[in-house]
Amino acid sequence: MWRRVRRPAKEERPGYLGPVPGKVKRMSAVQHQELSALARTHNFGAVGRPEWIAAHGGTVEHIVVMPIAVKRGDDYPTCIRCIAGVISTEVGLVAFTLDVLPDRFHQLPDIDDIWDLAMLLLPSAPYLHGDGVHADRTILRSEP
């Protein structure tokens, strides 16, 4: 005879640290470098791309940060794992992960309006032609 087993609620599962913050944030290249150094100090797994930002910092227009998980390890404090989307005038949109302390995450400015987020990201996306082949340019930056 089969017996139905109740799956534990999220709150009852081992390792559950609470809900992921529902805010998208923005940061500057300088803030990224500070948070990346802090991530290394705390031995976080995702430390951003400080070398890439240092090399391309002059071309960085925006950095958008979206939380994807709340993490804690035996050798580091609770952090928020984020996907960082960097918009560069040189290479377009690139993404990587960055772990951020919760108090520092909440200090970053919010992006509350979906229109603001679209205005940051869409102009950097490669343009897809009707034949499915994209060009090495974006819609708004159409210089050769």
The 8 nearest C-alpha neighbors of each residue, nearest first, counted from 0:
[[1, 2, 3, 4, 5, 6, 7, 8],
 [2, 0, 3, 4, 5, 6, 7, 8],
 [1, 3, 4, 0, 5, 6, 7, 8],
 [2, 4, 5, 1, 6, 0, 7, 8],
 [5, 3, 2, 6, 7, 1, 8, 0],
 [4, 6, 7, 3, 8, 2, 11, 9],
 [5, 7, 4, 8, 9, 12, 3, 11],
 [8, 6, 11, 5, 12, 9, 10, 4],
 [7, 9, 11, 10, 6, 12, 5, 15],
 [10, 8, 12, 11, 7, 15, 17, 13],
 [9, 11, 8, 12, 15, 17, 7, 16],
 [12, 10, 8, 9, 7, 13, 15, 14],
 [11, 13, 9, 10, 15, 7, 14, 8],
 [14, 12, 15, 11, 10, 9, 16, 7],
 [13, 15, 16, 12, 71, 70, 11, 10],
 [16, 14, 13, 12, 17, 10, 9, 11],
 [17, 15, 14, 69, 18, 70, 71, 10],
 [16, 18, 15, 19, 69, 10, 9, 20],
 [17, 19, 20, 16, 69, 68, 15, 21],
 [18, 20, 68, 69, 21, 67, 66, 17],
 [21, 19, 22, 18, 66, 67, 79, 68],
 [20, 22, 19, 23, 66, 65, 18, 67],
 [23, 21, 20, 24, 109, 65, 110, 66],
 [22, 24, 65, 110, 64, 109, 21, 25],
 [25, 23, 109, 64, 110, 108, 63, 107],
 [24, 26, 63, 62, 64, 108, 109, 107],
 [27, 25, 62, 30, 63, 107, 31, 28],
 [26, 28, 30, 29, 62, 31, 61, 25],
 [27, 29, 31, 30, 56, 32, 52, 26],
 [30, 28, 32, 27, 31, 33, 26, 56],
 [31, 29, 33, 27, 32, 28, 26, 34],
 [32, 30, 28, 34, 29, 33, 35, 27],
 [31, 33, 35, 29, 30, 34, 49, 36],
 [34, 32, 30, 36, 31, 35, 37, 29],
 [35, 33, 37, 31, 36, 32, 38, 30],
 [34, 36, 38, 32, 46, 37, 33, 47],
 [37, 35, 39, 33, 38, 34, 32, 40],
 [36, 38, 34, 40, 35, 39, 41, 33],
 [39, 37, 35, 43, 41, 46, 36, 40],
 [38, 40, 42, 36, 37, 41, 43, 46],
 [41, 39, 37, 38, 42, 36, 43, 35],
 [40, 42, 38, 39, 43, 75, 37, 76],
 [43, 41, 39, 40, 75, 38, 44, 74],
 [44, 42, 38, 41, 45, 39, 98, 46],
 [43, 45, 46, 42, 98, 38, 97, 39],
 [46, 44, 97, 98, 96, 43, 47, 38],
 [45, 47, 35, 97, 38, 39, 98, 44],
 [48, 46, 97, 96, 35, 45, 49, 95],
 [47, 49, 51, 50, 52, 46, 95, 35],
 [50, 48, 52, 51, 32, 53, 47, 35],
 [51, 49, 53, 52, 48, 54, 55, 47],
 [50, 52, 54, 48, 53, 49, 55, 56],
 [53, 51, 56, 55, 49, 54, 50, 48],
 [54, 52, 50, 56, 51, 55, 49, 32],
 [53, 55, 51, 52, 56, 50, 57, 49],
 [56, 54, 52, 58, 57, 53, 51, 59],
 [57, 55, 52, 53, 59, 58, 54, 28],
 [56, 58, 55, 59, 54, 60, 53, 52],
 [57, 59, 87, 88, 56, 55, 89, 60],
 [60, 58, 87, 56, 57, 86, 61, 88],
 [59, 61, 86, 87, 58, 88, 62, 85],
 [62, 60, 86, 59, 85, 63, 27, 119],
 [61, 63, 85, 26, 25, 84, 27, 86],
 [62, 64, 25, 84, 83, 24, 61, 85],
 [63, 65, 83, 24, 82, 25, 23, 81],
 [64, 66, 23, 81, 82, 83, 67, 24],
 [67, 65, 81, 80, 68, 79, 82, 20],
 [66, 68, 81, 80, 19, 65, 82, 69],
 [69, 67, 80, 19, 79, 66, 70, 81],
 [68, 70, 79, 78, 19, 80, 16, 77],
 [71, 69, 78, 77, 79, 68, 80, 72],
 [72, 70, 77, 76, 78, 75, 73, 69],
 [73, 71, 75, 74, 76, 70, 77, 43],
 [72, 74, 75, 71, 76, 77, 70, 42],
 [73, 75, 72, 76, 42, 41, 71, 43],
 [74, 76, 72, 41, 73, 42, 71, 43],
 [77, 75, 71, 78, 72, 74, 41, 73],
 [78, 76, 71, 70, 100, 75, 69, 79],
 [79, 77, 100, 70, 99, 101, 69, 98],
 [78, 80, 69, 99, 98, 68, 101, 70],
 [79, 81, 98, 68, 67, 66, 97, 69],
 [82, 80, 66, 97, 65, 67, 96, 98],
 [81, 83, 96, 65, 95, 64, 97, 66],
 [82, 84, 64, 94, 95, 63, 96, 81],
 [83, 85, 94, 63, 62, 93, 64, 82],
 [86, 84, 62, 93, 92, 61, 94, 87],
 [85, 87, 92, 61, 91, 60, 59, 62],
 [86, 88, 59, 91, 58, 89, 90, 60],
 [87, 89, 58, 91, 90, 59, 86, 60],
 [88, 90, 87, 58, 91, 55, 59, 86],
 [91, 89, 87, 88, 92, 93, 86, 58],
 [92, 90, 87, 123, 86, 88, 89, 93],
 [91, 93, 86, 85, 123, 87, 124, 90],
 [94, 92, 85, 84, 91, 86, 95, 90],
 [95, 93, 84, 83, 85, 82, 92, 96],
 [94, 96, 83, 82, 47, 97, 84, 93],
 [97, 95, 82, 81, 45, 47, 83, 98],
 [96, 98, 47, 45, 46, 81, 80, 82],
 [99, 97, 80, 45, 79, 78, 81, 46],
 [100, 98, 79, 78, 104, 101, 97, 80],
 [99, 101, 78, 103, 102, 104, 79, 77],
 [102, 100, 104, 103, 78, 79, 99, 105],
 [103, 101, 105, 104, 100, 106, 99, 78],
 [102, 104, 106, 100, 101, 105, 99, 107],
 [105, 103, 101, 106, 102, 107, 99, 100],
 [104, 106, 102, 103, 107, 101, 108, 109],
 [107, 105, 103, 104, 102, 108, 101, 109],
 [106, 108, 105, 104, 24, 109, 25, 26],
 [109, 107, 24, 25, 106, 110, 26, 105],
 [110, 108, 24, 111, 23, 25, 107, 22],
 [109, 111, 24, 23, 112, 116, 25, 108],
 [112, 110, 109, 113, 23, 22, 115, 116],
 [111, 113, 114, 115, 110, 116, 117, 109],
 [112, 114, 116, 115, 117, 111, 110, 118],
 [113, 115, 117, 112, 116, 118, 119, 111],
 [116, 114, 118, 112, 113, 117, 119, 110],
 [115, 117, 113, 119, 114, 118, 120, 110],
 [116, 118, 114, 120, 119, 115, 121, 113],
 [119, 117, 115, 116, 120, 121, 114, 122],
 [120, 118, 116, 117, 121, 115, 122, 61],
 [121, 119, 117, 123, 118, 122, 116, 124],
 [120, 122, 124, 123, 117, 118, 119, 116],
 [121, 123, 124, 139, 120, 138, 137, 118],
 [124, 122, 91, 121, 120, 137, 92, 125],
 [123, 125, 121, 122, 137, 126, 92, 120],
 [126, 124, 137, 136, 127, 133, 123, 135],
 [125, 127, 137, 133, 138, 134, 124, 128],
 [128, 126, 133, 132, 131, 125, 129, 134],
 [127, 129, 130, 131, 133, 132, 126, 134],
 [128, 130, 131, 127, 132, 133, 126, 134],
 [129, 131, 128, 132, 127, 133, 134, 126],
 [132, 130, 129, 128, 127, 133, 126, 134],
 [133, 131, 128, 130, 127, 134, 129, 126],
 [134, 132, 127, 126, 128, 131, 125, 135],
 [133, 135, 136, 126, 125, 132, 127, 128],
 [136, 134, 125, 133, 137, 126, 143, 141],
 [137, 135, 134, 141, 125, 140, 126, 138],
 [136, 138, 125, 126, 140, 139, 124, 123],
 [137, 139, 126, 140, 141, 122, 136, 125],
 [138, 140, 137, 122, 141, 123, 136, 142],
 [141, 139, 137, 138, 142, 136, 122, 123],
 [140, 142, 136, 139, 137, 138, 143, 135],
 [141, 143, 140, 136, 139, 137, 138, 135],
 [142, 141, 136, 135, 140, 134, 137, 138]]
